[in-house]
C-alpha cells in the first residue's frame, strides 16, 4: 500500500455566522486525470466518500496542517474538521471547519497572509491504466501550503514508504472522538508547558 495525497486549490476560506473559518470548495474529483497521471473512478471515489460520511456524522473526520508522513492522524497536528460533503457532477465539494487548535490558529494566520489548499489522504495502489485500484481507502483531507501552478490539481503523492498492512486495518483509523482528541491535545499542551518551565528554570 502507498500513501497517496492529491491537492486541490479550488477552495475558498470563508467566515461563517458563528465567526469560525471554513475551507469550502472542491475537495476531490472523479474521472479526471491529475498531474500525477492518476484517475479515480466515480464508483470507487463514491464508495469512499460514503464511508467518510459516517465519520462526518460522528464528527471525527479530522485533518492536519501540512503533508503527513503516515496514514495515522496525529492529534497534536489537527487543524480542521470536515463537516459536509456534496457531489456536483464529478466533483466532491466539501466544507471543513478550521479549528481553534495550535495548528488551526497557524492555518488562520496563513490564510490572512496568503493561500491554502486542501489535500486528500488515502491508502491504495494504482493500475497500469492510471486508475486507482479497488483497494483504495480514503482517510481524510488535510490543509496544505505548497504553492500550485494549477488552480486545482498538483503533484501531491508521498511514496517514501510501503504500507504492507491490509487496508481493512485502517477502517477505523480516524475514529477519534472529540473528547479523545481534546484529551490528547491537553496532554500534549501540559507536557509542552512543563518542558518550557523546566527550560526556563535551567536558564536561570
Buried (B, 14 or more C-beta within 10 A) or exposed (E): BBBBBBBBBBBEBEEEEEEBBBBBBBBBBBEBEBBBEBBBBEEBBBBBBEEBBEBBEEBBBBBBBBBBEEBEBBBBBBBBBBEBBEEEEBBBBBBBBBBEBBBBBBBBEBBEEEEBBBBBBBBBEBEEEEBBEEEBBBBBBBBBBBEBEEEBBBBBBBEEEEBEEEBEEBEEBBBBEEEEBEEBBEEBEEEEEEEEEEEEEEEE
